[in-house]
Amino acid sequence: MENHTNQILKLANGKQYFVIRQALFKGVTYFLGAEVSADGEEFTNEFVFLEQIEEEGKMKVKRVSDPSILEVLAKNIKFD
């Protein structure tokens, strides 16, 4: 598992998220991300959980939408 903490990940819709935390749950890598502006210079007030997926041999990320996974992540990924 490659560490993406403190890096910016970009979603297909163009939104960018700074990775605050990374966790492995049931063999899947998840990230807690803070949205950054389009120019990558400022943080917004949006925090999301992202899931790493592999598509056509490339690493991609998508927002987590499964409520049961969101609950587990919210309870277990903490800020220091």
C-alpha positions in Angstrom: 0.0 0.0 0.0 1.5 3.3 -1.1 1.2 6.1 1.4 -0.7 9.1 0.0 -0.8 11.1 3.2 0.0 14.8 2.7 -0.6 14.5 -1.1 -3.4 15.9 -3.2 -5.6 13.4 -5.0 -7.8 14.5 -7.9 -11.3 13.0 -8.6 -12.7 12.6 -12.1 -15.0 15.5 -11.5 -12.0 17.8 -11.0 -12.3 18.2 -7.3 -9.0 17.9 -5.4 -8.5 16.6 -1.9 -5.5 16.9 0.5 -5.1 13.5 2.2 -5.1 13.9 6.0 -5.3 10.2 6.9 -5.1 6.9 5.2 -6.5 3.5 6.4 -6.9 0.0 5.2 -10.3 -1.7 5.9 -11.2 -5.1 4.7 -8.5 -5.0 2.0 -9.5 -1.6 0.7 -7.6 1.7 1.1 -9.5 4.7 2.3 -8.5 8.3 2.7 -9.8 11.2 4.8 -9.4 14.3 2.6 -9.9 18.0 2.9 -11.0 19.7 -0.3 -8.6 22.2 -1.8 -9.4 25.0 -4.3 -8.9 24.4 -8.0 -5.5 26.1 -7.9 -4.5 23.9 -4.9 -3.7 26.9 -2.8 -6.5 27.0 -0.2 -8.6 24.6 1.8 -12.4 24.7 1.7 -14.6 23.5 4.5 -15.4 20.2 2.9 -14.0 16.9 4.4 -14.7 13.6 2.7 -13.8 9.9 2.8 -12.4 8.6 -0.4 -11.9 5.0 -1.6 -9.0 3.9 -3.7 -10.1 1.9 -6.7 -8.2 0.4 -9.6 -9.6 1.0 -13.1 -7.9 0.0 -16.3 -4.7 -0.6 -14.3 -4.6 2.9 -12.9 -5.1 4.0 -9.3 -8.2 6.3 -9.0 -10.3 7.5 -6.1 -14.0 8.0 -5.5 -16.1 9.4 -2.7 -17.4 6.8 -0.2 -21.2 6.6 -0.3 -21.9 3.4 1.6 -23.3 4.5 5.0 -22.0 1.5 6.9 -18.5 2.1 5.7 -18.7 5.8 6.4 -19.7 5.0 10.0 -16.8 2.6 10.5 -14.3 5.2 9.0 -15.7 8.1 11.0 -15.3 6.1 14.2 -11.8 4.9 13.5 -9.9 7.5 11.6 -9.0 10.2 14.0 -7.1 13.5 13.9 -4.0 13.7 16.1 
